[in-house]
């Protein structure tokens, strides 16, 4: 492989093996002014490249550096070029596409210009005769490599995606998460969630194949779990910092919507999120939703067009969010129960992020269109311009200690900004491997206080309520999951009383259930042995087809991708090959899901069995 390296005054053209070894310089900085693009002619073992207004060529070993004739006269500003058989295709200043004949090593003349092509930005040629099918060591099962297989003649080497390291077995990849002083950030370009050290800028990828199209990210410093939304699956999901223990907290797609940004009420454990509903009839849920730690869901506010950023102050009982789809766009405040909605500010265009300073009762709001960061109080008409970063396309913003951290799509780094001194700025995580960075979540045990108390903190965050407890200014409000209304006491939901009745009936049947389990132990053990053997065989077959989780010993465990998630609270065995789950579709709340349950749920009882009490 060959590439242009460096910057003005120190450009080089380098080459190396495809595994990154044996790096050599083909053309040094002494012979380069402004290299823009390059292409190779394999037949003649020559490299062609654009340098300023000229087209030049050189042998692969760095000898015979020459200027291609007619370059300056015909192409005033060549921008892109591509070698095809014995011709060079040259994009001339984005206006014309010229064809340069290379019929032999001496004659180099232009033969044709395509004047009908306008604003050519890149060139590629597809010709099956130039791309013969070849077999190699990476063809079968990706060469047993978990991530990237690079062929080297008859051998191959495995490499890992950015944020991962190669394990000792030289085939699988892993990522060791940090325990303190870090940031989580969603990468829109690469569809990844990265953990970045606040100390040395080291980057680790969230080691989970369930990250497909992340939106908002959130780190719960109490449970030590990373929580994120997903645009494609429509899930709010979570996992341990090392990627294990994956679970779906809520399928927002059930409401014909996707989760956007997230925030956590540390006094209750409830997750508040902005939801953007489908515009196709019937329209979906748009507004603010809340998910309890046990998975209960409540549509808190049904309002808006495209709710974006969200922040919560549970001690004061306030909820803040932006909506960049309304006219005008808005920054709003409400009580955390969704009542008493107040518009705080409207003079924005793309309000993409909110940072909250609960100690000062202030907000910082980013506008991605004007690239202004506004500082606002908790009351209406208190916002003013605090900082501006021209051309940045500001995205999310968060506060940790005395410093703000914000992402911007035009910058390949995160900016660190002192909240009291706008001249105190620095680049953070300046890494070319990162793409367009979006949502962020920060954690440091030194600064972040997790012992947040409100009038809902008792009873595992439910206060005096049976299900949802929402702290409000100087009080609290109880709430129920979707489809339920509070009983006359104003605290209890109907499902709680139903659950209590079911529990009483279940106690009466416990004796007969114990008899049944005891009688079936022998059969169950035999079935477990058979299933274990089956899973081992399937695992061997699917070794490199499934990007699964590894244990500490390096062995893989099957893991369901989010689009094929099956949930069983009783330890049902799931058989999976090539990402497929063998189970009968079951309709839950009008949505068809792949389901693994008891034998009676399947047309053929031998397909799946559930092992309770084992």
N, C-alpha and C positions, 0 to 999 in steps of 0.2 A: 504494500500500500504506500501511496505517496500523498503528501499534503504540504500546504503552505503554512509556515509557522512564523510567529514573531509579530512585530509591529514596525511602523515607519522607522527606517534607519537600521533595523536589525532583522529584516525579513530573511528567511531561508526556505528552501524547498528540501524536504526530508523524505526519506524512505525507510521502511522497516518491514520485518516479517509481519504477517497478519496477527500474530500473537503479541506484537509490541516489542519484540526483541530485535537486536542488531540495528539500532537506529543509526542512519548515516545521512550526511549532507550531500545532496546532488548539486545544488546551486547555492553558493554562499551569498551573504548580504552585499558583497562587493559588486555583484553583477545584477542586482535587483533594485528597482526603484519603487514600483507599486504593483506587485503581483496580485491578480484578481481571480483567475480560474486556471484549471489545468485539465488535461486529458492525455490518454496514453494510446500509442499505436503499437500493439503487441507484435504485429508482423515485423516491424523494423526496430523494435525495442527502443522506441524513442518517446520522450515526454514532450508534449506541446503545452505552452502556457502563455497567458496574457501578462504583459508587464508594461503598465502605462498604456501608450498608444500602439505598442508593438506586440507582435506574436513571435515567440521564440521557441526553439526546440533544443533538446539535449539528449544524449544517450542515457540509458538507465544508470550507467556507471559514472555519469558526470562529465564525460568527455564530449567534444564536438558541439559546444554551445554556439548556436547560430541564430540569426534573425530570419524569420520566414519572409521571403520576398513579396512585395506588394502590400504588406501589412499597413504601413503608414499611408500609402497612397490611396488605398481602397477603403479601409476601415478606419475612420477618424477616431473612434473610441470603442474598441471591442470590449464587450462585457462578459460574454459567455462563449465557450467553444466546446465542441464534441467531435471526437475522431470516429469516422465511420468508413470502414474499408480503406480506400485510398483517397479520402476526402476529409477536409475539416469543415465543420459547420460552425459558423461564427455569427453570433448575435451582435449587430453593429449598433451600439448606443441605444439598444431597445427599439430601434426603428426598422432596420432591415435584417433579414437572415441571409448571409452570404455563404456561398459554397466555394471553398478553396481546394483546387485539385492538387493531389499529392501522388501523381502517377509514378513518379520516381523520386529519388533523393535529390535530384538537381532542379527539376522543373516544378515550380510552385506558382500557379497562376489562378486567379479567380475565374470561374466558369459561369456562374449564375448568381443572381441576387433575387430574392423573393420580396418584392416591394409591397406586396399585398399584406404581408404580416406586419403587425404593428405592436410595439411594446413587448417584444420577446424578452422574457425574464429567465428562461432556462431551456435547455435542450437535452433530449434523450431519444434514443433510437431503439425500437424493438424489431429485431430481425432474427427469426429462428435459426437461420443459417450461421449467424454470428454467435448464437448462444446454444451450443449443442448440449444435450442432456448428458450429464456425467454423474457417476456414482462415487461416493467417498465414505470415509469413516463416520461422518455425522448423519448419514441418511437414515440409519436404523435407530429408532428410539432416541434421536438427538444425540447419538454417541454416548448414551448413558449420562449425559450432562443435564443437570437440573435447569440451568439457565442458558448459557451460550456455549455452543460447540464450535471450535475453530479447527478446520482440517489442516494438517501439515503433512503433505504427501499421503502416505498410507496410515499415518498416525493422526491423532487429534489431541487437543488440550481443551479443558473446560475452563470457562471464566464466568464471572458473576456480574449481574447488573449493578448499577451504581447504588451504593448504600449497603451492599452485601460483601462478605468475604468468603473465600473458598475454604471449605472444610478440609480436614486432614486426609479424607478419602479422595480428594482432588476431583470430586464429581458434584457433590451437593454444596449449597450455599446457605449461609446463615447470617444473622445480624444480632449483635449483642446490645440490648437497649441500655441507655443510661438510667441511673436511679435518681439523679438530682441535677439541677441546673441545666435545663434543656427547654427546647421549644419544639412543638409539633407543628407542621405546616403541610397543607395540601398542595400538590404540584399539579396544576391543570394540564400542563403539556404532557407529562409522562403518566398521568393517572396513578400517582403514588402518594403515600403519606410518609413524610420524612421526619425523623427526630434529629435535631441539630443541637450540639453542645453550646451552651452559653459561655463556656470557658475557652474552648479552643476551636470552635466552628466545625468540629468533626460531624459527619453526616451518617446516620444509620437509617435504613429503610424499615418501615413496619413490615415484619416478616409474616405476611398473611396474603394468601392468594385471593382473599375475599375483597381486597381493595380493587375496585374496578373503575369508578368514576366519582372520586370523593368530592363532596361539597364542603360543609362545615366540619371542623375538627374540634375536639374537646378532650382535655385530660382531667380525670377525676383523681385528685391526689389522695383521697381517702381510700377508695377501692383499688387504686393503682391501675386503672384501666383506661384505655384510649377509646373514645367514642367518636364516631363519624357518620355523616349522612352520605348517601350515594344517589346520584342523579339517575343512573341506569336501573338499579334494582329497586329504588324508592325506599330503601331500608334505612332506619336508624339502627346502627349495629355497634358492637363493642368487642374488645378482646383485651387480653393481658398485654403488657408492654412488649413481651417477646412474641406476640402473635398467637399464643395458645388461648384456649378457653373462649373461642368465638361464639357469639350469640347474637340473635336478632332481637332488639328491644321492641321495635314496632315496624310494621310494614305500612308506611305512609301511602303507598300505592293503592291500598284498600280504599282510600278517600280520593282517588284520582288526583294525586298530588305527589310532589317530591319534597324532601326536607332540604332546606337551604342552610342557614346558619344555626348554631346551637349555643346555649349557655346553661350553666348549672346553678341551681339554688342549693348552696351548701348547707342551709339550715334544714332542708327537707330531703335532699337527694333527688328532687324532681328536675327533669330536663325540659327546658323551654326551647322551642324551635320555631323558625319561620317556615311556613308551608306555601308553596306556589302550586296552584291547582291547574289542571288541564283546561285549556280554553275551548276544547272540542266538547260539544254538547253530549251528554249532560256535563256541565262544568264541574270541576273538582273543588276541593277544600282549599281556600286561600285565606291565610291569616296566621294566627299564633296557636300552636298546639303545645300540650304538656304531656310528658310521659313519666309515670311514677316508677320507682325502682323495681316494683313487682310487675311492670309491663302494662299496667292500666293506662288508658289513653283518654284525653279529654280535649275536644276542640274548644279552646278558650275564647278566641276572638275570630270571627268570620268576617273579614273585612280586608279591602285593599286589592292591589293588582299584582305586584311582585315584591312582597316583603323580603328584605335582605338582611341587614345586620340586626343583632339583638343583644341586649345586656340587661342584667337584673341586679337590684340592690335589695336583698331580702330583709335586711335590718330595717330599712325605711319602708319596705313593702311596695317598691316601685319596679315597673317593667318598662324598658325602652326599646324601640325598634324603628327602623327606617323602611320606607317603601319607595322604590325608584320607578314604579310603574304608574303612580297616580299623577294627576296634573292639578296643582303642582306636586312635586315630590315632597315627602314629609319626614320629619323626625317626630315621633309620638311618644307619649308617656301614658301609662295606665297603672292601676293597682294590679298586683300579681294575680288577682282573680279575674282580670279582664274588664273590670268596671272602671268608671271615671276616666275615660279616654280624653286626653288633652293633646292638641297639636303644639309642639314646641318651636318648630322652625320649618320654613318652606323655601328659603333662598338657596337651594342646592340643585344639582342636576343628576349626579350619580352618587348618592350617599351609600358607599360600599362597606364601610366599617364603623364600629363603635368600640371605643375603649372607655371603661368606667373607673373613676377614682372615687371610691365610696367614702374615703376619709375626708376628701374635700368636697364631696357631693358635686362632682363635675364630670362632664362627658367630653370625649374627643371624637369628632366625626370626620371621616375622610370623604372627599368629593372627587371621584375619579375623572370627572370631566374638567373641572377647573383646577384640579390638583391642589386644593386648599384643605388644610386641616382646621376645623372649627373647634373652639372651646366653648362649651355650653354649661349653664347651670341646670338644675332640675326644673326650673320654671320656664314659662314661655317667654320668648323674645329676649333671651340672655346670651345668644350665640354671637361670637365674633371671630374674625380671622386670626388664627394663632400662628400658622406656619404655611408656607407654600413651597411645593417642589415641582417647578414647571416641567411639563412633558413626561411626568412619571406614570400617569394613569394609576392613581392611588387605589389600593384595594382594602385589605383588612388592617386593623390597628388594635394593639393590646398594650396594657400598662403592667409593668413589673417594677416595684420599688419606685425609683424616681425617673425611670426611663420608659419611653414609648418605643414600641417596635412596630413598624408598618411594612407591608408588602406593596409592590407596584409592578404592574405587568411589563413596563418598559425597562425595568432594571433587573439585572441578574444577581441581585443581592437584596438583603433586608436592611432597612435603615433604622439605626438606633438614635433616638432623639431625647434629650433631657427635657422633662416637662416644665422646667422653670428657666431654662437657658437654651433658646433655639439655635445658638451658635455651637452648642455642644452636640455635634452630630458625627456619626461614624458609620462605615459600611460593616455589615454583619453578614456572615455566611456568603461571602463573595466567591461563588463557585460556579464555573461555567457549565457544570453538569446539571445544575438546577434549571428548570424551565420557568414558566409563568406561575409564580407563587400566589396563592389565594388566602385561604383562611388560616389563622394561627392560634395557638394556645400555648401559654407559658407556664413554667413551674420552677420554683426555687424554694427550698425549705426555709431559706433565710428571710424571704420577703412575704411569701404567700401565707395568709392566715386561713386555715381550714376550719377552725372552731367557731363557725358563724352561728349565732343564736338568734332565734326569732320566737314568736309565740306559737310556732308550729314545730319546734325542735324536739319536743318530747314525743314519746310513743312512736319511735322510729320515724320521725318526720311527719307524723300525722296529727300531732297535737291532740285536740279533743275531737277530731274527726275520724270517721271510719275509713276513709279512702284518701281523698285529696285534702290537704290543708294548705291554703294560700295565705301567706303573711301579708297584711295590709297595714297602712299607717295606724299604729297604736292598737291594732286588733288582728283578726284573722277571719277567713271565710272558708267554709267547707264546700267541697265539690264532689261530683260523682263522675264515673266513666261515661263515655258517649252512650246515649240511649236511656240513661237513668236520671231520675229526679230525687232530690233529697226527701227523706221522710219528714213528717211534721216537726220532729225535734231539731231540724236544721243541721244535723251532724251526721246522720247515718244514711247509707245508700242501701237500696233494696237487695242488692246482690250479697251484702254482708249477712243479712238475716237469712237469706236462702242458703248461703254457705254454712251457717250455723246449723240449720235444720238438716242439711245433708250430712253434716258431721255426726249429728246425733243418730241418724239412721245408719250411718256407716259403723258406729260403735256396736249397734245391735247385731250386725252381721259379721263382726270380726271373728267370732268363734268358728263359724263355718268356713270362712276364708282361710283361716289358719289350717284347718283340716285339709282343704284343697291343696294348699301350698305344700304341706308336709307330704301328702301322697304323691305329689308330682316331682319331688326332689330328684329321684333316681333318673327319671326321664329327662328332666331339665339338664342334669349334669352331662348326660350323653349328648343332648342336642348342642350344648355349649361346646363340647369337644369337637363335634362335627363342624360347627360354624367357625371355630378358631382355625381349623385346618383349611376350610374354604377361603377364609379371609387371607391366610398366608399365601395360598395359591394365586388368588386374585391380585394380591399386593405385588407378587413377583412379576405377574403379567403386566401390571400397570405401573411398573417402577418409575419410568421416566415420562409417562404420559400425564401424570398428575403432579402438579406442583403442590405438594402437601406439606404438612407440618412434620418436623423431625423431633424426636425425643433427645435427651441429653446423650444417648448412646449413638445418635446419628441415624437411627432407624426412622422410616417414614410412617406416619399415621394418616389414614384416609381422612379427608376433610371435605365437607360439602361446600361447593361454591354457592354464593348467595342466591343465584337464580334457581338453585335446586335444593334449597334448604328444607330439611325435614326435622321436626322437633319431637322428641320423645322424652318425657320426664321419668320413664321407668326403665331406661337402659335397653331399648329395642336395638337389635343388631341391624346395621345398614350395610348391604352389599353394594359395592360400587366399582365399575371399571370404566376407564376413559371418561370420567366425570359423570356417568349416568347412574342414577339410583333406581333400583328395581323395586317399584312399589305401585300400588294402584292410586291414580289421582283421586283426591277427595276434595269436595267442595266445602270451604269454610267461609262463612259470611259472604256467600255469593262469588267467591274467588276460588278457582281450581288450584290446588297445591299438590305437590308430590308428598305423599304421606307414608310413613312407616308406623304401623300400629299393631293391634292384636291380630291373631290369625283369622278371626271372624270378619275383619275388615276387608279381606281379600277373597276373590273368587276361588282361588286355589289356596287352601290353608297351609300348604307346604311351602309357599313362597316366603312367608315371614312369620316369625313368632316373637312374642314379647315375654321377657323373663322378669316377672315381678317377685320381689322378696328373695332374690338370689344374690 
